[in-house]
Amino acid sequence: MSTRLDPSNRQQPPGAADRRTWLGLAVLTLPVFLVSMDVSVLYLAIPSITDALAPSAAEQLWILDIYGFLIAGLLITMGNLGDRVGRRRILLAGAAVFGGASILAAFAPTAGILIAARALMGVGGATLMPSSLSLIANMFSDDRERGRAIGVWTAAFAGGAAVGPVIGGVLLHHFWWGSAFLINVPVLAALLVLGPRLIPEYKAPSAARFDVLGVVLSMAGILPVVYAVKTLASDGVDPGVIVIGLVGAALLVGFVVQQRHSAAPLLDLKLFRNAQYVGAITVALVGMMALGGMSYLTGVYLQSVMGHDVLAAAVAGLPMAVAVAVFSVGASRIASMVGMRTAFLGSIVLAAVGNFGLLALTTSSPIWVYLVFTSIAGIGYGIQFSLVSVVVVGAVPPERSGSASGISETSFELGNALGLALFGSLATLVFRGHRDGWSFGDTLGETLHRALEMGTQGDGLATAARQAYVEGMHAASLAIGIALTLLGIGLFFAMREPVTPAGAGAQTGTDEDAVAAPLPSTECTN
């Protein structure tokens, strides 16, 4: 059955998506929304989980991190697997695993079972992102509509991250901690019911054997690197952890060498000869580093410096999330007006301006200062992340879009981890350096807790600690702004040749952008 044209609408242009296709896109946003929402909800639930299950310090760390580790390690593998066995099939299988694991997590009687459930959620979650994005490449054959659809997909991801704390705060206020996981079940049930009806199946015919050795090497390399980055960010420098990270890096080098000789590689190294693709992946990595670092630092600032509770801090983050969502949807239209290269560079400038603006924050700033500059940054992030996906999906033929999407999503995951490690560590270093005679804790939270125990005598300590944290946040914000500026300069040279957005060539008569070329047909069943 064709999913391209609506026979009842004779005025519909050839190749344009019909109503059923757009409804399919709405279904595809459901798992993306959940994956991005899940992490932020868990952070809110951890205190209640700790009270109920009494996990050890190590168990608590694994409850938080095992999900992200497995997602990062499996994204490339699952993207390739979807290309081979069917993207809808792997999407629905992953959704079933994610939903079942959510139920197990909600009713977990021990910390060990909760860790196992979170690991299964990571396995399921790793299928959802690359398969949903690669399906868009096939469902929308018109370049402009594909760009708009990717914008909606990106907006759903941003929306999940934004409303996750709000939804989590409401649930945890009225119900037990397991409700934070059960919220996934009805959404995934809708995906499992509607997906087979509205989402067409695509898979790339391939006679080559699946690259099992590549899977082993990729996971053996990515997992230690992500573990090392996250651990160094939370616990500081540790020689053993550094060794683990170096071993992972060495295995990744071995993975790249192995991929050069594989008959059916997981990683298409030819992609990295495409300057636009490399530029987009770099934007994903550095941009997510900037967003991850900024979100973490400002979250602590709103709660521990300004005194807002978790729910109020989450609500304060909504304007930036709305900016990300709105400009994600409009990114392809902006690119069609000013060109892909200019749109990328402009988005990076906006993100940098937003981070430089955080230097204006003090221990007593009005909330509107925070809202204005984070919203400016949100506009930049929304545009650049949407265009990253447009370039990545358009850089390969449809039969390889799953693996290409897996690479970009891995860059996002690694960027988030690096942002917390690098910029969070810089802020902590400056915070510690501003301690003038007081050393009651290595973090702001520990110091404020000590000040509270001291009563009125601790007021001066609390004030000094908050000021020291703001100084650390300023240093990190400055570093983030500089990193984005350097990214913009590099992108200016990487995209020296004019780059047109998807679909623009049809109107201008140019074909300068290889990533905007029409996609060849691929196997389609419904």
Number of C-alpha atoms within 10 A of each C-alpha: 7 10 18 18 18 16 10 7 9 9 8 13 11 11 14 19 20 18 14 16 21 17 14 21 24 17 22 28 23 21 27 24 25 23 23 21 24 22 18 20 23 19 12 20 21 15 12 14 20 16 9 14 15 14 18 11 10 8 16 19 14 21 24 16 20 20 24 26 24 23 27 26 27 23 32 27 26 31 31 31 21 29 26 20 16 23 30 25 19 23 28 22 16 25 27 19 20 30 26 19 25 25 18 21 26 18 16 17 12 14 21 16 15 25 22 19 26 26 23 25 29 27 26 29 31 31 33 31 28 31 31 27 30 29 28 24 25 25 26 25 19 19 25 20 21 24 32 21 27 29 29 24 28 28 28 26 25 28 23 25 24 26 21 24 27 22 19 25 19 13 18 18 10 9 10 14 24 20 19 24 22 19 19 24 18 11 17 24 14 12 25 18 12 15 22 15 12 21 27 22 20 25 23 20 13 12 8 10 10 17 18 12 14 21 20 14 19 26 23 19 24 23 23 24 28 25 21 24 23 24 19 21 21 13 11 14 13 11 9 10 20 18 14 19 22 16 16 24 18 14 21 20 15 15 23 19 11 16 21 14 9 17 11 17 23 28 24 16 12 8 15 13 9 14 16 26 26 18 24 21 24 20 27 28 23 23 28 24 28 30 22 22 28 24 16 15 22 21 18 19 22 21 17 17 23 17 12 16 11 17 17 15 20 23 14 20 24 19 17 24 27 19 23 31 28 21 27 34 23 19 30 30 23 18 22 18 13 15 18 27 21 18 25 29 21 18 25 28 20 22 30 29 19 25 27 20 21 24 17 12 19 18 16 9 11 11 12 10 15 20 17 16 23 29 23 23 28 28 26 29 32 28 31 28 28 29 30 23 26 28 24 25 31 25 22 23 19 24 25 22 28 35 28 30 26 29 23 25 25 24 23 24 23 25 25 22 25 25 28 26 23 21 27 21 21 19 24 23 17 19 23 20 12 16 17 11 7 12 13 16 15 13 15 23 17 14 21 23 14 16 20 15 11 12 9 10 11 17 14 11 23 21 14 18 29 23 20 23 27 24 22 25 29 23 20 29 27 19 20 26 24 15 17 25 18 14 20 21 13 14 22 16 11 16 19 11 13 11 24 25 28 30 22 24 18 13 8 9 8 11 15 15 21 16 23 24 18 14 20 11 11 14 13 16 13 13
